[in-house]
Amino acid sequence: MDIKNDPIYQEETIREKARLDEIERRKKLDGEKKKNEQNKNLIKYLIIGISFLIFLYITVYIPFSNMFK
């Protein structure tokens, strides 16, 4: 009797493939979630950096340029 023709073997191989597919899907979803979180942090830090540069321009550059005119 060939083991590959056994219905229990076929059922177990299908179950194992489904388990591996689920693990792969979870890895993919976790990767996408991590990437989205990194993008949110990047945008947040970009906004903070630009606002800091504007603050420096207003508080430092404009007074010094007016002082030396």
mmCIF file as Biopython writes it, N, C-alpha, C and O atoms, coordinates in Angstrom:
data_model
#
loop_
_atom_site.group_PDB
_atom_site.id
_atom_site.type_symbol
_atom_site.label_atom_id
_atom_site.label_alt_id
_atom_site.label_comp_id
_atom_site.label_asym_id
_atom_site.label_entity_id
_atom_site.label_seq_id
_atom_site.pdbx_PDB_ins_code
_atom_site.Cartn_x
_atom_site.Cartn_y
_atom_site.Cartn_z
_atom_site.occupancy
_atom_site.B_iso_or_equiv
_atom_site.auth_seq_id
_atom_site.auth_asym_id
_atom_site.pdbx_PDB_model_num
ATOM 1   N N  . MET A ? 1  ? 0.842  -1.190 0.000  1.0 0.0 1  A 1 
ATOM 2   C CA . MET A ? 1  ? 0.000  0.000  0.000  1.0 0.0 1  A 1 
ATOM 3   C C  . MET A ? 1  ? 0.881  1.245  0.000  1.0 0.0 1  A 1 
ATOM 4   O O  . MET A ? 1  ? 1.818  1.368  0.788  1.0 0.0 1  A 1 
ATOM 5   N N  . ASP A ? 2  ? 0.554  2.158  -0.900 1.0 0.0 2  A 1 
ATOM 6   C CA . ASP A ? 2  ? 1.314  3.403  -1.021 1.0 0.0 2  A 1 
ATOM 7   C C  . ASP A ? 2  ? 0.805  4.408  0.016  1.0 0.0 2  A 1 
ATOM 8   O O  . ASP A ? 2  ? -0.398 4.640  0.138  1.0 0.0 2  A 1 
ATOM 9   N N  . ILE A ? 3  ? 1.725  4.986  0.743  1.0 0.0 3  A 1 
ATOM 10  C CA . ILE A ? 3  ? 1.329  5.905  1.815  1.0 0.0 3  A 1 
ATOM 11  C C  . ILE A ? 3  ? 0.726  7.195  1.258  1.0 0.0 3  A 1 
ATOM 12  O O  . ILE A ? 3  ? -0.116 7.811  1.913  1.0 0.0 3  A 1 
ATOM 13  N N  . LYS A ? 4  ? 1.139  7.609  0.070  1.0 0.0 4  A 1 
ATOM 14  C CA . LYS A ? 4  ? 0.620  8.855  -0.504 1.0 0.0 4  A 1 
ATOM 15  C C  . LYS A ? 4  ? -0.837 8.736  -0.933 1.0 0.0 4  A 1 
ATOM 16  O O  . LYS A ? 4  ? -1.510 9.755  -1.087 1.0 0.0 4  A 1 
ATOM 17  N N  . ASN A ? 5  ? -1.321 7.570  -1.123 1.0 0.0 5  A 1 
ATOM 18  C CA . ASN A ? 5  ? -2.728 7.368  -1.474 1.0 0.0 5  A 1 
ATOM 19  C C  . ASN A ? 5  ? -3.619 7.229  -0.243 1.0 0.0 5  A 1 
ATOM 20  O O  . ASN A ? 5  ? -4.842 7.158  -0.361 1.0 0.0 5  A 1 
ATOM 21  N N  . ASP A ? 6  ? -3.014 7.191  0.920  1.0 0.0 6  A 1 
ATOM 22  C CA . ASP A ? 6  ? -3.766 7.054  2.168  1.0 0.0 6  A 1 
ATOM 23  C C  . ASP A ? 6  ? -4.516 8.362  2.447  1.0 0.0 6  A 1 
ATOM 24  O O  . ASP A ? 6  ? -3.899 9.426  2.402  1.0 0.0 6  A 1 
ATOM 25  N N  . PRO A ? 7  ? -5.812 8.323  2.731  1.0 0.0 7  A 1 
ATOM 26  C CA . PRO A ? 7  ? -6.584 9.551  2.964  1.0 0.0 7  A 1 
ATOM 27  C C  . PRO A ? 7  ? -6.106 10.334 4.185  1.0 0.0 7  A 1 
ATOM 28  O O  . PRO A ? 7  ? -6.183 11.562 4.199  1.0 0.0 7  A 1 
ATOM 29  N N  . ILE A ? 8  ? -5.621 9.646  5.194  1.0 0.0 8  A 1 
ATOM 30  C CA . ILE A ? 8  ? -5.115 10.353 6.380  1.0 0.0 8  A 1 
ATOM 31  C C  . ILE A ? 8  ? -3.868 11.153 6.015  1.0 0.0 8  A 1 
ATOM 32  O O  . ILE A ? 8  ? -3.705 12.293 6.451  1.0 0.0 8  A 1 
ATOM 33  N N  . TYR A ? 9  ? -2.991 10.554 5.218  1.0 0.0 9  A 1 
ATOM 34  C CA . TYR A ? 9  ? -1.778 11.251 4.784  1.0 0.0 9  A 1 
ATOM 35  C C  . TYR A ? 9  ? -2.139 12.491 3.962  1.0 0.0 9  A 1 
ATOM 36  O O  . TYR A ? 9  ? -1.562 13.561 4.159  1.0 0.0 9  A 1 
ATOM 37  N N  . GLN A ? 10 ? -3.082 12.343 3.054  1.0 0.0 10 A 1 
ATOM 38  C CA . GLN A ? 10 ? -3.488 13.479 2.219  1.0 0.0 10 A 1 
ATOM 39  C C  . GLN A ? 10 ? -4.108 14.582 3.064  1.0 0.0 10 A 1 
ATOM 40  O O  . GLN A ? 10 ? -3.856 15.764 2.832  1.0 0.0 10 A 1 
ATOM 41  N N  . GLU A ? 11 ? -4.915 14.198 4.040  1.0 0.0 11 A 1 
ATOM 42  C CA . GLU A ? 11 ? -5.540 15.189 4.924  1.0 0.0 11 A 1 
ATOM 43  C C  . GLU A ? 11 ? -4.472 15.929 5.739  1.0 0.0 11 A 1 
ATOM 44  O O  . GLU A ? 11 ? -4.558 17.144 5.918  1.0 0.0 11 A 1 
ATOM 45  N N  . GLU A ? 12 ? -3.492 15.213 6.219  1.0 0.0 12 A 1 
ATOM 46  C CA . GLU A ? 12 ? -2.426 15.837 7.014  1.0 0.0 12 A 1 
ATOM 47  C C  . GLU A ? 12 ? -1.553 16.758 6.159  1.0 0.0 12 A 1 
ATOM 48  O O  . GLU A ? 12 ? -1.129 17.813 6.630  1.0 0.0 12 A 1 
ATOM 49  N N  . THR A ? 13 ? -1.282 16.375 4.918  1.0 0.0 13 A 1 
ATOM 50  C CA . THR A ? 13 ? -0.485 17.253 4.062  1.0 0.0 13 A 1 
ATOM 51  C C  . THR A ? 13 ? -1.251 18.535 3.739  1.0 0.0 13 A 1 
ATOM 52  O O  . THR A ? 13 ? -0.658 19.611 3.678  1.0 0.0 13 A 1 
ATOM 53  N N  . ILE A ? 14 ? -2.554 18.427 3.535  1.0 0.0 14 A 1 
ATOM 54  C CA . ILE A ? 14 ? -3.376 19.617 3.287  1.0 0.0 14 A 1 
ATOM 55  C C  . ILE A ? 14 ? -3.381 20.508 4.527  1.0 0.0 14 A 1 
ATOM 56  O O  . ILE A ? 14 ? -3.274 21.730 4.423  1.0 0.0 14 A 1 
ATOM 57  N N  . ARG A ? 15 ? -3.505 19.891 5.691  1.0 0.0 15 A 1 
ATOM 58  C CA . ARG A ? 15 ? -3.514 20.651 6.945  1.0 0.0 15 A 1 
ATOM 59  C C  . ARG A ? 15 ? -2.157 21.353 7.145  1.0 0.0 15 A 1 
ATOM 60  O O  . ARG A ? 15 ? -2.116 22.509 7.567  1.0 0.0 15 A 1 
ATOM 61  N N  . GLU A ? 16 ? -1.070 20.667 6.848  1.0 0.0 16 A 1 
ATOM 62  C CA . GLU A ? 16 ? 0.271  21.247 7.003  1.0 0.0 16 A 1 
ATOM 63  C C  . GLU A ? 16 ? 0.477  22.413 6.025  1.0 0.0 16 A 1 
ATOM 64  O O  . GLU A ? 16 ? 1.043  23.439 6.400  1.0 0.0 16 A 1 
ATOM 65  N N  . LYS A ? 17 ? 0.028  22.263 4.796  1.0 0.0 17 A 1 
ATOM 66  C CA . LYS A ? 17 ? 0.137  23.355 3.820  1.0 0.0 17 A 1 
ATOM 67  C C  . LYS A ? 17 ? -0.679 24.560 4.261  1.0 0.0 17 A 1 
ATOM 68  O O  . LYS A ? 17 ? -0.233 25.697 4.110  1.0 0.0 17 A 1 
ATOM 69  N N  . ALA A ? 18 ? -1.863 24.327 4.801  1.0 0.0 18 A 1 
ATOM 70  C CA . ALA A ? 18 ? -2.703 25.425 5.289  1.0 0.0 18 A 1 
ATOM 71  C C  . ALA A ? 18 ? -2.028 26.131 6.465  1.0 0.0 18 A 1 
ATOM 72  O O  . ALA A ? 18 ? -2.090 27.356 6.569  1.0 0.0 18 A 1 
ATOM 73  N N  . ARG A ? 19 ? -1.389 25.371 7.345  1.0 0.0 19 A 1 
ATOM 74  C CA . ARG A ? 19 ? -0.691 25.958 8.488  1.0 0.0 19 A 1 
ATOM 75  C C  . ARG A ? 19 ? 0.476  26.821 8.019  1.0 0.0 19 A 1 
ATOM 76  O O  . ARG A ? 19 ? 0.681  27.923 8.528  1.0 0.0 19 A 1 
ATOM 77  N N  . LEU A ? 20 ? 1.235  26.324 7.055  1.0 0.0 20 A 1 
ATOM 78  C CA . LEU A ? 20 ? 2.362  27.086 6.523  1.0 0.0 20 A 1 
ATOM 79  C C  . LEU A ? 20 ? 1.882  28.352 5.803  1.0 0.0 20 A 1 
ATOM 80  O O  . LEU A ? 20 ? 2.516  29.402 5.909  1.0 0.0 20 A 1 
ATOM 81  N N  . ASP A ? 21 ? 0.777  28.257 5.079  1.0 0.0 21 A 1 
ATOM 82  C CA . ASP A ? 21 ? 0.212  29.430 4.414  1.0 0.0 21 A 1 
ATOM 83  C C  . ASP A ? 21 ? -0.226 30.472 5.435  1.0 0.0 21 A 1 
ATOM 84  O O  . ASP A ? 21 ? -0.039 31.670 5.219  1.0 0.0 21 A 1 
ATOM 85  N N  . GLU A ? 22 ? -0.799 30.031 6.533  1.0 0.0 22 A 1 
ATOM 86  C CA . GLU A ? 22 ? -1.241 30.948 7.586  1.0 0.0 22 A 1 
ATOM 87  C C  . GLU A ? 22 ? -0.042 31.640 8.231  1.0 0.0 22 A 1 
ATOM 88  O O  . GLU A ? 22 ? -0.088 32.840 8.502  1.0 0.0 22 A 1 
ATOM 89  N N  . ILE A ? 23 ? 1.020  30.893 8.473  1.0 0.0 23 A 1 
ATOM 90  C CA . ILE A ? 23 ? 2.236  31.495 9.043  1.0 0.0 23 A 1 
ATOM 91  C C  . ILE A ? 23 ? 2.802  32.536 8.091  1.0 0.0 23 A 1 
ATOM 92  O O  . ILE A ? 23 ? 3.203  33.619 8.518  1.0 0.0 23 A 1 
ATOM 93  N N  . GLU A ? 24 ? 2.836  32.214 6.808  1.0 0.0 24 A 1 
ATOM 94  C CA . GLU A ? 24 ? 3.347  33.154 5.806  1.0 0.0 24 A 1 
ATOM 95  C C  . GLU A ? 24 ? 2.472  34.410 5.730  1.0 0.0 24 A 1 
ATOM 96  O O  . GLU A ? 24 ? 2.991  35.518 5.597  1.0 0.0 24 A 1 
ATOM 97  N N  . ARG A ? 25 ? 1.169  34.243 5.813  1.0 0.0 25 A 1 
ATOM 98  C CA . ARG A ? 25 ? 0.246  35.381 5.765  1.0 0.0 25 A 1 
ATOM 99  C C  . ARG A ? 25 ? 0.442  36.279 6.979  1.0 0.0 25 A 1 
ATOM 100 O O  . ARG A ? 25 ? 0.423  37.504 6.860  1.0 0.0 25 A 1 
ATOM 101 N N  . ARG A ? 26 ? 0.631  35.670 8.146  1.0 0.0 26 A 1 
ATOM 102 C CA . ARG A ? 26 ? 0.855  36.464 9.359  1.0 0.0 26 A 1 
ATOM 103 C C  . ARG A ? 26 ? 2.155  37.245 9.282  1.0 0.0 26 A 1 
ATOM 104 O O  . ARG A ? 26 ? 2.212  38.403 9.699  1.0 0.0 26 A 1 
ATOM 105 N N  . LYS A ? 27 ? 3.204  36.619 8.751  1.0 0.0 27 A 1 
ATOM 106 C CA . LYS A ? 27 ? 4.483  37.324 8.581  1.0 0.0 27 A 1 
ATOM 107 C C  . LYS A ? 27 ? 4.308  38.527 7.662  1.0 0.0 27 A 1 
ATOM 108 O O  . LYS A ? 27 ? 4.832  39.607 7.933  1.0 0.0 27 A 1 
ATOM 109 N N  . LYS A ? 28 ? 3.573  38.334 6.581  1.0 0.0 28 A 1 
ATOM 110 C CA . LYS A ? 28 ? 3.345  39.412 5.625  1.0 0.0 28 A 1 
ATOM 111 C C  . LYS A ? 28 ? 2.562  40.552 6.267  1.0 0.0 28 A 1 
ATOM 112 O O  . LYS A ? 28 ? 2.902  41.720 6.077  1.0 0.0 28 A 1 
ATOM 113 N N  . LEU A ? 29 ? 1.517  40.224 7.027  1.0 0.0 29 A 1 
ATOM 114 C CA . LEU A ? 29 ? 0.723  41.251 7.700  1.0 0.0 29 A 1 
ATOM 115 C C  . LEU A ? 29 ? 1.547  41.991 8.752  1.0 0.0 29 A 1 
ATOM 116 O O  . LEU A ? 29 ? 1.425  43.207 8.896  1.0 0.0 29 A 1 
ATOM 117 N N  . ASP A ? 30 ? 2.386  41.258 9.487  1.0 0.0 30 A 1 
ATOM 118 C CA . ASP A ? 30 ? 3.244  41.906 10.480 1.0 0.0 30 A 1 
ATOM 119 C C  . ASP A ? 30 ? 4.241  42.845 9.807  1.0 0.0 30 A 1 
ATOM 120 O O  . ASP A ? 30 ? 4.507  43.934 10.315 1.0 0.0 30 A 1 
ATOM 121 N N  . GLY A ? 31 ? 4.787  42.434 8.677  1.0 0.0 31 A 1 
ATOM 122 C CA . GLY A ? 31 ? 5.712  43.288 7.937  1.0 0.0 31 A 1 
ATOM 123 C C  . GLY A ? 31 ? 5.039  44.556 7.437  1.0 0.0 31 A 1 
ATOM 124 O O  . GLY A ? 31 ? 5.619  45.640 7.510  1.0 0.0 31 A 1 
ATOM 125 N N  . GLU A ? 32 ? 3.814  44.426 6.928  1.0 0.0 32 A 1 
ATOM 126 C CA . GLU A ? 32 ? 3.084  45.600 6.454  1.0 0.0 32 A 1 
ATOM 127 C C  . GLU A ? 32 ? 2.744  46.534 7.613  1.0 0.0 32 A 1 
ATOM 128 O O  . GLU A ? 32 ? 2.815  47.755 7.475  1.0 0.0 32 A 1 
ATOM 129 N N  . LYS A ? 33 ? 2.377  45.958 8.750  1.0 0.0 33 A 1 
ATOM 130 C CA . LYS A ? 33 ? 2.044  46.773 9.922  1.0 0.0 33 A 1 
ATOM 131 C C  . LYS A ? 33 ? 3.281  47.537 10.406 1.0 0.0 33 A 1 
ATOM 132 O O  . LYS A ? 33 ? 3.198  48.716 10.752 1.0 0.0 33 A 1 
ATOM 133 N N  . LYS A ? 34 ? 4.414  46.857 10.425 1.0 0.0 34 A 1 
ATOM 134 C CA . LYS A ? 34 ? 5.663  47.505 10.851 1.0 0.0 34 A 1 
ATOM 135 C C  . LYS A ? 34 ? 6.052  48.618 9.883  1.0 0.0 34 A 1 
ATOM 136 O O  . LYS A ? 34 ? 6.507  49.680 10.309 1.0 0.0 34 A 1 
ATOM 137 N N  . LYS A ? 35 ? 5.877  48.385 8.600  1.0 0.0 35 A 1 
ATOM 138 C CA . LYS A ? 35 ? 6.206  49.395 7.595  1.0 0.0 35 A 1 
ATOM 139 C C  . LYS A ? 35 ? 5.293  50.609 7.737  1.0 0.0 35 A 1 
ATOM 140 O O  . LYS A ? 35 ? 5.758  51.743 7.630  1.0 0.0 35 A 1 
ATOM 141 N N  . ASN A ? 36 ? 4.015  50.389 7.974  1.0 0.0 36 A 1 
ATOM 142 C CA . ASN A ? 36 ? 3.084  51.506 8.170  1.0 0.0 36 A 1 
ATOM 143 C C  . ASN A ? 36 ? 3.452  52.310 9.407  1.0 0.0 36 A 1 
ATOM 144 O O  . ASN A ? 36 ? 3.368  53.538 9.395  1.0 0.0 36 A 1 
ATOM 145 N N  . GLU A ? 37 ? 3.855  51.634 10.465 1.0 0.0 37 A 1 
ATOM 146 C CA . GLU A ? 37 ? 4.258  52.325 11.695 1.0 0.0 37 A 1 
ATOM 147 C C  . GLU A ? 37 ? 5.521  53.160 11.450 1.0 0.0 37 A 1 
ATOM 148 O O  . GLU A ? 37 ? 5.631  54.277 11.956 1.0 0.0 37 A 1 
ATOM 149 N N  . GLN A ? 38 ? 6.464  52.626 10.683 1.0 0.0 38 A 1 
ATOM 150 C CA . GLN A ? 38 ? 7.674  53.377 10.357 1.0 0.0 38 A 1 
ATOM 151 C C  . GLN A ? 38 ? 7.340  54.606 9.524  1.0 0.0 38 A 1 
ATOM 152 O O  . GLN A ? 38 ? 7.928  55.669 9.726  1.0 0.0 38 A 1 
ATOM 153 N N  . ASN A ? 39 ? 6.410  54.475 8.596  1.0 0.0 39 A 1 
ATOM 154 C CA . ASN A ? 39 ? 6.007  55.618 7.777  1.0 0.0 39 A 1 
ATOM 155 C C  . ASN A ? 39 ? 5.354  56.703 8.623  1.0 0.0 39 A 1 
ATOM 156 O O  . ASN A ? 39 ? 5.598  57.891 8.413  1.0 0.0 39 A 1 
ATOM 157 N N  . LYS A ? 40 ? 4.515  56.290 9.589  1.0 0.0 40 A 1 
ATOM 158 C CA . LYS A ? 40 ? 3.888  57.266 10.481 1.0 0.0 40 A 1 
ATOM 159 C C  . LYS A ? 40 ? 4.943  58.000 11.296 1.0 0.0 40 A 1 
ATOM 160 O O  . LYS A ? 40 ? 4.874  59.219 11.453 1.0 0.0 40 A 1 
ATOM 161 N N  . ASN A ? 41 ? 5.920  57.260 11.815 1.0 0.0 41 A 1 
ATOM 162 C CA . ASN A ? 41 ? 6.986  57.895 12.592 1.0 0.0 41 A 1 
ATOM 163 C C  . ASN A ? 41 ? 7.810  58.838 11.726 1.0 0.0 41 A 1 
ATOM 164 O O  . ASN A ? 41 ? 8.195  59.915 12.181 1.0 0.0 41 A 1 
ATOM 165 N N  . LEU A ? 42 ? 8.081  58.452 10.499 1.0 0.0 42 A 1 
ATOM 166 C CA . LEU A ? 42 ? 8.849  59.303 9.596  1.0 0.0 42 A 1 
ATOM 167 C C  . LEU A ? 42 ? 8.127  60.613 9.334  1.0 0.0 42 A 1 
ATOM 168 O O  . LEU A ? 42 ? 8.744  61.677 9.377  1.0 0.0 42 A 1 
ATOM 169 N N  . ILE A ? 43 ? 6.840  60.551 9.067  1.0 0.0 43 A 1 
ATOM 170 C CA . ILE A ? 43 ? 6.056  61.765 8.825  1.0 0.0 43 A 1 
ATOM 171 C C  . ILE A ? 43 ? 6.018  62.633 10.077 1.0 0.0 43 A 1 
ATOM 172 O O  . ILE A ? 43 ? 6.144  63.855 9.991  1.0 0.0 43 A 1 
ATOM 173 N N  . LYS A ? 44 ? 5.844  62.008 11.238 1.0 0.0 44 A 1 
ATOM 174 C CA . LYS A ? 44 ? 5.806  62.756 12.497 1.0 0.0 44 A 1 
ATOM 175 C C  . LYS A ? 44 ? 7.123  63.489 12.728 1.0 0.0 44 A 1 
ATOM 176 O O  . LYS A ? 44 ? 7.120  64.674 13.059 1.0 0.0 44 A 1 
ATOM 177 N N  . TYR A ? 45 ? 8.253  62.793 12.557 1.0 0.0 45 A 1 
ATOM 178 C CA . TYR A ? 45 ? 9.552  63.420 12.777 1.0 0.0 45 A 1 
ATOM 179 C C  . TYR A ? 45 ? 9.862  64.472 11.713 1.0 0.0 45 A 1 
ATOM 180 O O  . TYR A ? 45 ? 10.548 65.453 12.002 1.0 0.0 45 A 1 
ATOM 181 N N  . LEU A ? 46 ? 9.378  64.289 10.511 1.0 0.0 46 A 1 
ATOM 182 C CA . LEU A ? 46 ? 9.559  65.284 9.459  1.0 0.0 46 A 1 
ATOM 183 C C  . LEU A ? 46 ? 8.834  66.573 9.812  1.0 0.0 46 A 1 
ATOM 184 O O  . LEU A ? 46 ? 9.383  67.663 9.648  1.0 0.0 46 A 1 
ATOM 185 N N  . ILE A ? 47 ? 7.608  66.455 10.294 1.0 0.0 47 A 1 
ATOM 186 C CA . ILE A ? 47 ? 6.839  67.634 10.698 1.0 0.0 47 A 1 
ATOM 187 C C  . ILE A ? 47 ? 7.523  68.337 11.871 1.0 0.0 47 A 1 
ATOM 188 O O  . ILE A ? 47 ? 7.608  69.565 11.895 1.0 0.0 47 A 1 
ATOM 189 N N  . ILE A ? 48 ? 8.008  67.566 12.838 1.0 0.0 48 A 1 
ATOM 190 C CA . ILE A ? 48 ? 8.707  68.152 13.983 1.0 0.0 48 A 1 
ATOM 191 C C  . ILE A ? 48 ? 9.970  68.867 13.518 1.0 0.0 48 A 1 
ATOM 192 O O  . ILE A ? 48 ? 10.255 69.967 13.990 1.0 0.0 48 A 1 
ATOM 193 N N  . GLY A ? 49 ? 10.717 68.284 12.623 1.0 0.0 49 A 1 
ATOM 194 C CA . GLY A ? 49 ? 11.949 68.896 12.119 1.0 0.0 49 A 1 
ATOM 195 C C  . GLY A ? 49 ? 11.692 70.183 11.365 1.0 0.0 49 A 1 
ATOM 196 O O  . GLY A ? 49 ? 12.400 71.171 11.560 1.0 0.0 49 A 1 
ATOM 197 N N  . ILE A ? 50 ? 10.683 70.182 10.503 1.0 0.0 50 A 1 
ATOM 198 C CA . ILE A ? 50 ? 10.363 71.384 9.739  1.0 0.0 50 A 1 
ATOM 199 C C  . ILE A ? 50 ? 9.895  72.490 10.671 1.0 0.0 50 A 1 
ATOM 200 O O  . ILE A ? 50 ? 10.280 73.646 10.496 1.0 0.0 50 A 1 
ATOM 201 N N  . SER A ? 51 ? 9.074  72.155 11.657 1.0 0.0 51 A 1 
ATOM 202 C CA . SER A ? 51 ? 8.619  73.186 12.598 1.0 0.0 51 A 1 
ATOM 203 C C  . SER A ? 51 ? 9.790  73.726 13.422 1.0 0.0 51 A 1 
ATOM 204 O O  . SER A ? 51 ? 9.818  74.915 13.740 1.0 0.0 51 A 1 
ATOM 205 N N  . PHE A ? 52 ? 10.748 72.877 13.769 1.0 0.0 52 A 1 
ATOM 206 C CA . PHE A ? 52 ? 11.928 73.341 14.492 1.0 0.0 52 A 1 
ATOM 207 C C  . PHE A ? 52 ? 12.765 74.293 13.636 1.0 0.0 52 A 1 
ATOM 208 O O  . PHE A ? 52 ? 13.265 75.297 14.143 1.0 0.0 52 A 1 
ATOM 209 N N  . LEU A ? 53 ? 12.921 73.992 12.360 1.0 0.0 53 A 1 
ATOM 210 C CA . LEU A ? 53 ? 13.668 74.884 11.468 1.0 0.0 53 A 1 
ATOM 211 C C  . LEU A ? 53 ? 12.962 76.228 11.316 1.0 0.0 53 A 1 
ATOM 212 O O  . LEU A ? 53 ? 13.619 77.269 11.281 1.0 0.0 53 A 1 
ATOM 213 N N  . ILE A ? 54 ? 11.658 76.219 11.226 1.0 0.0 54 A 1 
ATOM 214 C CA . ILE A ? 54 ? 10.896 77.471 11.147 1.0 0.0 54 A 1 
ATOM 215 C C  . ILE A ? 54 ? 11.064 78.261 12.441 1.0 0.0 54 A 1 
ATOM 216 O O  . ILE A ? 54 ? 11.227 79.481 12.408 1.0 0.0 54 A 1 
ATOM 217 N N  . PHE A ? 55 ? 11.026 77.579 13.565 1.0 0.0 55 A 1 
ATOM 218 C CA . PHE A ? 55 ? 11.228 78.232 14.855 1.0 0.0 55 A 1 
ATOM 219 C C  . PHE A ? 55 ? 12.622 78.871 14.929 1.0 0.0 55 A 1 
ATOM 220 O O  . PHE A ? 55 ? 12.756 80.010 15.377 1.0 0.0 55 A 1 
ATOM 221 N N  . LEU A ? 56 ? 13.648 78.149 14.496 1.0 0.0 56 A 1 
ATOM 222 C CA . LEU A ? 56 ? 15.001 78.717 14.493 1.0 0.0 56 A 1 
ATOM 223 C C  . LEU A ? 56 ? 15.093 79.925 13.565 1.0 0.0 56 A 1 
ATOM 224 O O  . LEU A ? 56 ? 15.736 80.920 13.902 1.0 0.0 56 A 1 
ATOM 225 N N  . TYR A ? 57 ? 14.462 79.845 12.415 1.0 0.0 57 A 1 
ATOM 226 C CA . TYR A ? 57 ? 14.492 80.955 11.475 1.0 0.0 57 A 1 
ATOM 227 C C  . TYR A ? 57 ? 13.874 82.197 12.108 1.0 0.0 57 A 1 
ATOM 228 O O  . TYR A ? 57 ? 14.422 83.293 11.995 1.0 0.0 57 A 1 
ATOM 229 N N  . ILE A ? 58 ? 12.742 82.027 12.771 1.0 0.0 58 A 1 
ATOM 230 C CA . ILE A ? 58 ? 12.041 83.173 13.364 1.0 0.0 58 A 1 
ATOM 231 C C  . ILE A ? 58 ? 12.804 83.727 14.563 1.0 0.0 58 A 1 
ATOM 232 O O  . ILE A ? 58 ? 12.906 84.944 14.723 1.0 0.0 58 A 1 
ATOM 233 N N  . THR A ? 59 ? 13.339 82.849 15.405 1.0 0.0 59 A 1 
ATOM 234 C CA . THR A ? 59 ? 13.958 83.321 16.641 1.0 0.0 59 A 1 
ATOM 235 C C  . THR A ? 59 ? 15.417 83.703 16.494 1.0 0.0 59 A 1 
ATOM 236 O O  . THR A ? 59 ? 15.902 84.509 17.288 1.0 0.0 59 A 1 
ATOM 237 N N  . VAL A ? 60 ? 16.132 83.177 15.537 1.0 0.0 60 A 1 
ATOM 238 C CA . VAL A ? 60 ? 17.572 83.440 15.431 1.0 0.0 60 A 1 
ATOM 239 C C  . VAL A ? 60 ? 17.912 84.254 14.188 1.0 0.0 60 A 1 
ATOM 240 O O  . VAL A ? 60 ? 18.539 85.307 14.302 1.0 0.0 60 A 1 
ATOM 241 N N  . TYR A ? 61 ? 17.525 83.805 13.036 1.0 0.0 61 A 1 
ATOM 242 C CA . TYR A ? 61 ? 17.976 84.442 11.805 1.0 0.0 61 A 1 
ATOM 243 C C  . TYR A ? 61 ? 17.399 85.842 11.620 1.0 0.0 61 A 1 
ATOM 244 O O  . TYR A ? 61 ? 18.138 86.771 11.294 1.0 0.0 61 A 1 
ATOM 245 N N  . ILE A ? 62 ? 16.118 86.008 11.819 1.0 0.0 62 A 1 
ATOM 246 C CA . ILE A ? 62 ? 15.486 87.309 11.606 1.0 0.0 62 A 1 
ATOM 247 C C  . ILE A ? 62 ? 16.042 88.362 12.569 1.0 0.0 62 A 1 
ATOM 248 O O  . ILE A ? 62 ? 16.361 89.460 12.114 1.0 0.0 62 A 1 
ATOM 249 N N  . PRO A ? 63 ? 16.178 88.092 13.886 1.0 0.0 63 A 1 
ATOM 250 C CA . PRO A ? 63 ? 16.765 89.118 14.764 1.0 0.0 63 A 1 
ATOM 251 C C  . PRO A ? 63 ? 18.204 89.468 14.397 1.0 0.0 63 A 1 
ATOM 252 O O  . PRO A ? 63 ? 18.580 90.639 14.432 1.0 0.0 63 A 1 
ATOM 253 N N  . PHE A ? 64 ? 19.007 88.475 14.047 1.0 0.0 64 A 1 
ATOM 254 C CA . PHE A ? 64 ? 20.400 88.773 13.673 1.0 0.0 64 A 1 
ATOM 255 C C  . PHE A ? 64 ? 20.479 89.540 12.369 1.0 0.0 64 A 1 
ATOM 256 O O  . PHE A ? 64 ? 21.314 90.433 12.225 1.0 0.0 64 A 1 
ATOM 257 N N  . SER A ? 65 ? 19.620 89.202 11.416 1.0 0.0 65 A 1 
ATOM 258 C CA . SER A ? 65 ? 19.657 89.956 10.164 1.0 0.0 65 A 1 
ATOM 259 C C  . SER A ? 65 ? 19.187 91.397 10.368 1.0 0.0 65 A 1 
ATOM 260 O O  . SER A ? 65 ? 19.694 92.306 9.711  1.0 0.0 65 A 1 
ATOM 261 N N  . ASN A ? 66 ? 18.249 91.614 11.246 1.0 0.0 66 A 1 
ATOM 262 C CA . ASN A ? 66 ? 17.800 92.982 11.545 1.0 0.0 66 A 1 
ATOM 263 C C  . ASN A ? 66 ? 18.854 93.740 12.350 1.0 0.0 66 A 1 
ATOM 264 O O  . ASN A ? 66 ? 18.961 94.958 12.211 1.0 0.0 66 A 1 
ATOM 265 N N  . MET A ? 67 ? 19.618 93.068 13.169 1.0 0.0 67 A 1 
ATOM 266 C CA . MET A ? 67 ? 20.633 93.718 14.003 1.0 0.0 67 A 1 
ATOM 267 C C  . MET A ? 67 ? 21.789 94.234 13.137 1.0 0.0 67 A 1 
ATOM 268 O O  . MET A ? 67 ? 22.368 95.273 13.451 1.0 0.0 67 A 1 
ATOM 269 N N  . PHE A ? 68 ? 22.129 93.536 12.067 1.0 0.0 68 A 1 
ATOM 270 C CA . PHE A ? 68 ? 23.271 93.931 11.250 1.0 0.0 68 A 1 
ATOM 271 C C  . PHE A ? 68 ? 22.896 94.768 10.029 1.0 0.0 68 A 1 
ATOM 272 O O  . PHE A ? 68 ? 23.737 94.994 9.159  1.0 0.0 68 A 1 
ATOM 273 N N  . LYS A ? 69 ? 21.658 95.227 9.951  1.0 0.0 69 A 1 
ATOM 274 C CA . LYS A ? 69 ? 21.256 96.079 8.833  1.0 0.0 69 A 1 
ATOM 275 C C  . LYS A ? 69 ? 21.644 97.506 9.098  1.0 0.0 69 A 1 
ATOM 276 O O  . LYS A ? 69 ? 21.390 98.380 8.269  1.0 0.0 69 A 1 
#
